[in-house]
Amino acid sequence: MTNKRKSKWGKAILFFIMLIPAFIAVFPLAALLLASFKPSTELMRFGLNVYPQFELWSLDNYIYLFTDGNIYFHWFKNSLIISLFSTILALIFSSMVGYSLAMYRFRGQNVILFLVLLIMMIPFEIMMLPLFRMMIELGAVNTYTGVILPMIVHPLTIFFFRQFALGLPDDLMDAARIDGCSEYGIFARIMVPLMKPAYGAMGILLALFSWNNFLWPLVVLRTKEMLTLPIGLAGLLTPYGNNYDILIAGSVLTVLPIIILFIFAQKYFISSLTAGAIKG
């Protein structure tokens, strides 16, 4: 057997091996999509499955979502606004802190880094009560600000940007200073373009976290119109399960923005994972 034929067999075997995790990842999404077109009676009888059963398909579940007082639009809008501002602000502030910890030397630097790592180890549930007390004093309960404000600086994001910035060349900073560029100009004009892979990767992760965040919005938000998608859809569940069809249809639409985001930002996500893998 020639080396060329061995290579083809190796690629074929690797392809079929990779099909297994791909199938495991796609199966729940396919079952969810097919179930969104079926009535709740079928879901209660047979559960989620990948049998199409085209004779049972209808758009009633989706029509109900968009006609029941437009409440789904409110939930979708709230989740979109909170996720957008939380992600953008977290990227801005966390990248600035991480960049500063990596590229500058100042007194107390190690203490700040230690505190960042320490906060990463503390469960959010422990900090939730003092954060909620703070939101009450700021008058931010049941507002977008109350949900967004505690999320604009992530310790994990700070650490990620610090590690990424450690691989940036110091010579560019020295050259920019010689040309008269300010420190903020160096960061905005030179370092930010170099950190695009880090922004892309963390943008996906932060948006995914904010979009799926359930606990903190549940604590802060009060009225039905201010709820986010995870809380609103969870409220559709009843002990009798008569809203599972609506819940599944809403879940399918909820997944779409994250899929679209990943499609447009995947090249930055992949490049950030491979950054530093090859030296020289």
Protein Blocks (a to p, Z undefined) as FASTA:
>chain_A
ZZklmmmmmmmmmmmmmmmmmmmmmmmmmmmmmmmmpcfklmmmnopafbfolmlgcckl
mmmmmmnoolmmmmmmmmmmmmmmmmmmmmmmmmmmmmmmmmpccehklmmmmmmmmmmm
pcfklmmmmmmmmmmmnopghiaklmmmmmmpcfklmmmmmmmmmmpcfklmmmmmmnop
afklmmmmmmmmmmmmmmmmmmmmmmmmmmmpmklmmmmpmbfmlpcfklmmmmmpcfko
pmmmmmmmmmmmmmmmmmmmmmmmmmmmmmmmmgokagZZ
